[in-house]
Amino acid sequence: MARDILNEFETIHDEEKAIDTGKKVKIGIIGCGWIAGAHIIEYLKMEDVEVVALADLIPGKAEAFAKKYGVEGAKYYLSGHDMLENEQLDGVSICTYNTQHAPCAIDALEHGVNVMLEKPFTVTLDEAIEVMKAEKKSGKILTIGFQPRMSANIQMIKKIIDSGELGKVYYMQAGGGRRRGIPTPYGTTFIEKETGGIGAMGDIGCYSLDMLLNAVGYPKPLTVSGYTANFFGVDPENYPGHPEYAEKFGVEDFAAGFIRLEGGIILDFRISWAMNMDSCGDTLILGTKGGLRIPSMDCYNGDLPKPMMIYKNVAGKKISFEVPKDEAPDLFFKKLRSFVDAIKTNGKATVSSKEIVINQAIIDAIIRSNEAGREIEVVIPEV
């Protein structure tokens, strides 16, 4: 019997579709930092994509970026707005720091350009709603950069729940987190309030939330009791060679939340950039017929350190079995390829704003609950 169940969850790989290279998709990139490098590498693999423009507010940075990655013939701008005003683009990758996600996305949508917006969606729920209003008015594609969603492992979680194997899901515990992993090797834009806006939740917490919320159909949050801390971020000892970073730290390095979701599901969430523990534990999904254990991860990048486990009672006996683990290659390519394909076919966003606004609402509510010192209700305005 266990073998039959295992077979049910074996990964079936889709055949690669032929790409029509007759129509070139013109792409621009706003923000030429390190994450933009991941975008350009994958765009350059696509025969039907031309990266025609690059924008960065630091003089010379876009030119240096183009030279580093071998981009030829692109035009350079000191602002995304100037690029949008002067170029006829099919799509744009927004790779700025977090606090500029909303204004850049709104600007692009108002110019009639399809948007691949890097995570996090925005910093606040209010910003996310404004972006969605611009999306609705424009009729263009807005997709959020959650490449773990392209992983067969992450997709398998939803398949297991949809199959009914776990019964009714009633509790989810988000685990993982980093013992020491404040992302200062890329400078301080992640950790400063003016640029990052939010910290660990916007960097890796949003991935963790998406993994679980997407698996259960993205139910809306009803109430949130949240907590955030920054004990490690403001300690100079955590920045060997750069003690000044501690003074710049203005976001959270740890967050936890107790979230009541529609449908009677409880989400026990926690995430960490730094803590005195190797992990917050495995991710657990408890159902009335079975439970799923997802091994602890520090990045939620779509790969798994070991197979997931399902736990059940069968004929009065406790059984457990592994879910076959798949490799997670080329997720960034798949993310950007799905964006390009949607542009070419007038398709839909792979990771939609209607889903991720719920993700953002939870992050926003954890921050507001911490500030208020109590549980708060969550209201997501209709767009």
N, C-alpha and C positions, 0 to 999 in steps of 0.2 A: 504493500500500500504506500509506504514512504517513497518508494521508487517512482510510483505513478505521480505522486504529488510533486516530486522533484522535476520530473519530466515536464509537468505543467508550467514550471517557471524557468525552463531553459530559454536562453536568449535566441531569438530568431533574427538574424541579420538581414536588413533590407538590402536589396540590390541597388547599386549606385545608378543614378539616372544620368543619362547623357546630357551634357550642358550645351545649350544653343549659344554659340559664341557670335552669332550674327549681329546681335544687338548689344552694344557696349553700355554698361551701367556706369555713369559718372559719379564718383564718390569724392567727398571732401572730408577732411579730418579737422576737428576743432580741439586744440590742446595736443601738444607734441611731447608729452611726458612719457614715462616708462610704459604705461598701459597702452598708449597709442602704438608703441612698437609691436605689441601682440596683434593689434588690428592690421597694421600695414603688412606684416609678414604674411598673414593669411590672405589679405586682398591681392597681394602680388602673385599668389598662386592661382588666381582665377583669371582665365583667359578672356572672360567677358566683363571684366571690371577695369576701369581706368581711374586711378587716383589723380585727380586733376588739380586739387587745391589743398593747401595746408595752412592752418592758422594757429598762431601762438602769440601771446601778448609780450613775450620776451624777444627783443630784436635779435635776429639771427638764429633763433632756436629752430624755427621751421626749416630754414635752409640747411642747418646742420643735421637735422633729423632726416631730411630727404637724402642728403649725401651718405649718411650712415647706412640707410636701407636701400640705396640704389634706386630711388624714385626719380624718374626722368620726366621733364617737361611740365612739372607741376608749377602752379603759381603760388606765391606766398603772401600772407596777410598777417597784420598785427592784431586783428580781431575777427572773431567768427562772423560778426555782423557785416563787416566790409566784404568778407568772402561771399556771404549769402547775397549781398547786394550786387556783386559783380560777376558771379558765376551762375551758369545754368546747371544745377546739380540734380541728380536723381535721388541721392541719399547722402546722409552725413553721419559719421561716427563722432559722438560727443565724448571726449576723453579728458575733460577738464577736471579740476578738483570739485569736490562734492557740492560746495555752496554755489557753484555756477551751473550745475546741471539744469535747474529749472529755467533760468533766464535764457540759456543757450537753446534748450529744447523748444521753448515757446517761440523764440526768434526764428528758428529753422522751420517750424510748423507754419508760422505766419507767412513765411516766404514760399510755402507750398513744397517743402522738401521733406522726404521720408527720413525718419530718425532712428538710428541705433544709439540708444542712450546707455552708457556704462552704468553699472550699479554703484551705489544705491540709487534708486529711482530719484529721490530728492532728499533733502534734510528734514523737512517737516511735512505733515499731512496737508496743510494749507497750500504749500508749493505744489504738491502732487496734484491736487484738485485743479489748480490753475493750468498746469501742463495738460491735464486731461480735457479741460475746456478748449484749449488751443487745438488739441488733437481732434476733437469732435468737430470744431468749426472748419478745420482744414480738410478733413476727409483723408488725410495721409496716414501712413503707417508709423506707429510708434511702438518699438519693441525695446524691452529692457534687457541689458546684457547679463543674463543668468546662464552662462554656458554649462553649469552642472546639469541643467535641465536636459541637455543633449545626451547625457550619460545613460547607457543601458542599465546601469546599476540603480540610478536614481529613478528611472522610469519603471523599473521592476517593483519598487515600493508601491507605486500606485496600482500596478497590475495585480499585485498580491491583494491589496485592499479591495479593489474592484471585483476580484474573483469571489469575494465572500469568504475566503479561507479564514479570516480573522473574526468573522461575525461583525457585530456592531462595535466600532471603535469608540472608546469612551475616555481614554487617557493617552496623552503623548508626552514623553519626556525628552527634551532636546539636550543632548550631551555634547561631548567634544570640548573644544577650546584649547588655548595655548598656555603652556607654563611660562614661557618667555617668548613673545613674538610681536612686540610693538614695532610697526613697520617704518622705522626711521632710516633704514638704509637708502630709502628713496627721498630723503630730505624730511622736512617737517610739515608738508602740506596735509598729510594724513592726521596729524595730531593737533594742529592749531584750530581754534574755534572759527576763525575767520575764513579758513579754507576747507577744513574737514567737516566742520559743523557737527557731525556725530562721529564716534570712534569705532570701537569693536563691532557694534551692532550694524553699522553701515558697511563695514569691510567684509566680515565673515558671518555675522549674525543674520543678515538678510538671506544668505544662502541656506543656512540652517532652517530658518522659518519657511522658505520656499519649498525645501525638500519635504517638510511635513504638511504644510498647508495645501500644497498642490496634490499631495497623495490623498487627501480627504475632501478634495473639491473646493478648496478655498472658502470655508464658511466664515462669515463675518464675526469679528470679535464683539462681545457684549460688554465685558468689564475687564479691566487690567489693574493688577497691583504690581508696581514695578520698583526696581531698585537699581541704582547705578553707582559706580565708585571709580576713583582714579588714583588709588594709593601708590601704585607702581609708576604710573606715568609722570607724577610730579616729584619722584625721587631721583636725584641726580646720579645715584649709584647705578641706576639701570641704563645709563648711557656712557659707557667707557669711552673716553676721548671727547665726548660732547655733553658735559654736564649742563650746558646752557639750554639743552632741549627741554629739561624739566620745567623751566620757566615758561616755555612756549606751549606746554601741554594744556589743552583746554577742552578735551572731550573725555568720554568714558573709556576705561580699559577693561571694565567688567560690568556686566548687566545681567539682571535676572527679572523674570516676570511670571506671574501666575495669571493666565488668560482663560476666561470663560468664552467658549465659542458657541455659535448657533449649532443646534443639533445635539446639545448635551455633551460636547467634547471639552475636556480640560487640557490645556497646553501648559506644561511646566517648562519654562524656557530659561536657559542661561548661556552666556557666551563670554569668552575671555581672550584678551590679548596677553595678559600676564596675571599669574596667580601662583601661590605656593602649593601647587598640585599638578600632577602630570596630565590630568583630564577631569572634566566635570562628569565623566562617566559615558557609557554608551547611550545612544538614542534608542528609546523604547516606545513601541506602539502596542497598547493593550486593547484587545477586543474580547468579546464575549465567547468566542470560539477558539481563539488562539492569540499568541503574542509574537511580535517581531522585534528582534534585537539587531540594531544597525551598529557596527563597531565604531568606536570613538575615532573622530577625525579632528585634525587641527585646522583644516582649511576648507573642507566641504567642496573639493574640486571635482567631484564626480567619481573619483577612484575610491576603492575600499582597501584598508590594510589587510582584511581577511573577510571571508564570506559572511553574509547575514545569516541569522538563525531564526527558525520558526519553532515555537513551543506550543504543543497541543496535548489534550487528553483524548486518547482513542481507545474505546472499549475498556475504559477504566484504567488504562495504563498511561503514564506520562511519557511522551515521546518528544524528541527534538531532532531537527535535521537542517542541514545547510542548504542555502539557496545558492546555486551555481554563480560564481563571481565572474564578471566580464571585465575585460580591459576597458580603459576609458581614453582612447586616443583621439586626437584631433578635435576636441570639443570646441575650441575657439574657432576653428575653421567651420565646423558645423553651425555654430551660432551665426557667424557672418554670412555663410552660404545661405542659410534660411532667410536672412534679411534680404540678400540680393535676389533670391528666388521670388520672394513676396513682392518685391518691386517689379520684377519682370512679368509677373502673372496677375498683378493687382490683388495679391493674396492678403492673408491676415498675419498679424504679428504672432510669432511663435510664443513669446512671453508677453502677455498683454498687460496694459495699464490697469484694466479692470481687476486683474488678479493682484498685481503688485501694489496697488493702492491699499489693499488690505494688509499686506506685509508692512508697508510704510506706516499705516495707522497704528499697528501694534508697537513699532519702534517709537513712534511719536508719543503714544500713550504711556509707555514705560518711562520715558523721560519726564512727562508731565506728572505722572503718578509719584515719581520720586521727589519731584519738586513740591508737590502738594502733601506728601507724607501719608497718603491714603489711597484706597482703591478708587478708580474713576470709571465712569461709563464712557463708551466709545461710540461716537456718532460719525459716520462717513457720509458727507453730503452727496446727493445725487448729482450726476453730471449729464 
